[in-house]
Structure formats: C-alpha cells, structure tokens
C-alpha cells in the first residue's frame, strides 16, 4: 500500500504570539533560509523548490531555488508551475463554500440530494448521512485515501468511472465506516464534491473553479486544466532518486489536480488570512465567517481538520491551518496563523521534498518563537538511496546483510524508517523490476515485522510476480495486524482468497 503523506509535523514548541520581528531579524532569517535550502536540495536529491513566507500580512520571502529542468539547467522562479497535490482540496473547498454562501448547496444536506449522474453504492450504512460537510471534513466514512495519477498518453476516465473504481488502482468510492463517527481521510470524498459542483452549476468543475475562484483571486497562472500554457511554465518532476518522471494527469482534479505558481498561491494564502485588515483587498469571494468556519475543526476530527483545512495543534491550542500535498514527484505545504497574519508556503519538484519542507517550516517555527537552536529540525537522508546503490552494483543476494550492518553501524547517518524502503520497493515495482521490488519489500518485512503496511506492500509485489500463495499469506498477516486494512480485504476478495 502506498502511503500518501498528510501533513503531520509535531510542533516542538508553542507558536507564541510574539512582537513582530524587526528588519534585522527578518534579514538574518531569510539569509539562513537562503543558505540552508540549496544544501537540503542537494542532500535529498530534490532539483528545485519555491518558498514564500508572510510576516504580519507582508511578504518577507518569495523565492525560487534550484532547477525546474536539470538537463537544461533551467532555474526555478516564482512563476514556475508546480502540482500541489492534496492542497487542491483546500482550494476546491472554497468553490464548494461559495455555493453554500449563495444558498445553492446546504452543508448538512445529503450529498445524494445533488447527485444524478452517480450514486453511492449500497452498503451497511445510511448514505443519507454522507453530507456535504462530512465530505469536506473527511468524516463521511468513505474509502479511497488517495489517487495515483495517469500517464500523459492515457485516456482519462470520467468522474463517474473514477468513482466506480476505474482510477488506476484504489478501487471504488463507497461507505466503509458509519458516517459522522470518526475522521477518515478520503480523496474519494472530494471527487464526489467535484461531481456535486458540476451537477449544481451545470459547468465543468475546472471551468467553474477558474472563473469563480482562481481568476477572482488573481491566480491567472493556476488551473485545474493542464493545457499548453500550464505545461510551458511548469517544472519537470523527479522521483526520490532525482530521476525525471512522467507528468501525471488526474480525473480527480478536486482532490489532487491543481497546478499553480508561488506568485499565484501567495494570493490564496493572503486571502486565507481572514483577520488581516487588508483581507478585503485580496478577496471578495467568501465572507470572513465562512473562511473562519473552514479553519475551525469539526468535532468528529478530534481537532485535526476543518472544511478543507488541516489544523495543527500544540496542547489545547490551535496553531496553524493549511494543508500538505504529495503526488509522484511533487511535495507541497502551506500553513497560516490567522491570528498573527503569518503564512508559510513551500513547493518542491522531487519525491523527497517532504524532508526539505519539514525542516524549513521547523526553522520558521523556531524563528517565530525566538528559539535560536535549529538542530532538532534536522532530517536524515533516506537509506533507500544507499540501498539502491548497493542493488545497482551488487544485486540483491547480500542485500539484507548490507542493510542490517548499515543500521547497526550508521544509524545516525540515514533515515531507516519503513517508509524509506517502501518507496524504493515501489520505485522498482513501477519500473517493472519485480524481483528487485520483492527483495526490497521482503527486507522491509524483516526490518519492521509489526507493521501491517509492509506486509501489504510485500503482498502487492508478490501478486504482480505471480507468487499468489505467498501474496495471500502476507495480505492475511497485514489484516492480522490491522483489521481495518480495507486494501487487503479488497485484494483478497478480488482474487478469491480466504481470510483466516
């Protein structure tokens, strides 16, 4: 199972409301970011990034770093295009809330009220409890966490086909948990919202978002439609090992398909600062009350999610609101403090970009709080790069021995988390190198025998290698460790295997 990152940085310190920084403090901080960012890009094989920072409503940093095209040595600028993954959901939520504000959608009405082209599959739960509010807050009890993209030459399915399961792997969207009882992240829920927008407005989703949200905000170089204009200004995308990969397209545009630039997205962040005295100069789309409501966590989420906005918490204090995003080759994050009118944005064009933005936002948090030591912000390079070098040179015969020796002797040099090997396993799986993939996933099972996810991934590779019986054993083991692993349940049902 591929785990898609939802932004979950644990705040190390309270984001205190301090006096605004003076010009010397700001200059020193910006210089520090300018120095650190290129070092991090090189260390994690990420070609390029953009960073935007707002202090008390004013932009203090808006800059590109590294390359958008490594071969041509084209530099990233503030007008370079990036896919921002699940941050697309936050902008989509503005589109939904505009229709709520206009009285065309009722937040607490069943989603089915607005659907004619597709309907929720029958389940053990009442589909009327799947409301618009619950779709926005991921409390509707739906399946389908996230979406893989489609290759440039693929014929994309329709929204209805995608919801029915023609979506490159994740399966159909259905109710699997009683709606309104718990927070369960579902990109599929935002595809339902995409369809609702089309049903209510009579327009294509991407056209509605362009005319009603993006253009009014001044985001004229942003779009849910990937056309010639967008492609010409876009960065290329690169995997965890710095290799160029195909540009992905999405039917699930509302959940994952927005392409934007730093210059454009700064406008959206400024629009999100609803308490700023200058807010009305940035947006007339939503009232302050609606924006505030979107950033207020819904009760069933245990304080982590509002209506399209994630909420980061320290103790009992709500601190930052925003969203993270990740698609193949892209990582992105934005967060705002709506009380102090501060904001942070970072987009990267590499598969390891999460490691970089997590450090830079940590520097920002420390700076805002007055903390001078940044050592606890450091992330280690992935062990997957080292393991790939070993496989490329020596194959997989002595892979396990090499890995555990490294783990014993160089634990402080690399990140040995299970996600690192999982990423390498899926790298080989995507390239069709099944045996290498199986070897890496098998190693991950030995390294993390209590993780349900590693057995799930190992089972996936074994199934693709036609080792059916071994695949079944690993899927069953995954379920023993996590009975809510719906992916394993679905696969076992699909291949007609018994769950002991």
Secondary structure, DSSP 8 states (H G I E B T S, - for coil): -----------SS---------HHHHHHHHHHHHHHHHHHHHHTT--EEEEEEEETTEEEEEEEEEEEETTTTEE--TT-EEE-TTHHHHHHHHHHHHHHHTTSS-TTSBGGGG-SS------SS-GGG-BHHHHHHT-S-B-------B-TTS----HHHHHTT-STTS----B-S-TTSS----HHHHHHHHHHHHHHHSS-HHHHHIIIIITTTT-TT-BSS--HHHHHHB--EE-TTS-EE---B-S-HHHH--EEEHHHHHHHHHHH-TTSTTHHHH--SS-HHHHHHHHS--GGGTTSB-SS-EEEEETTEEEEEEEEEEETTEEEEEEEETTTTEEEEEEESBTTHHHHHHHHHHHHHHHHHT----GGG---EEHHHHHHHHHHHH-STTHHHHHHHHHHH-TTTEE--HHHHHHHHHHHHHTT-HHHHHHHHHHHHHH-TT-HHHHHHHHHHHHHTT-HHHHHHHHHHHHHH-TT-HHHHHHHHHTT----
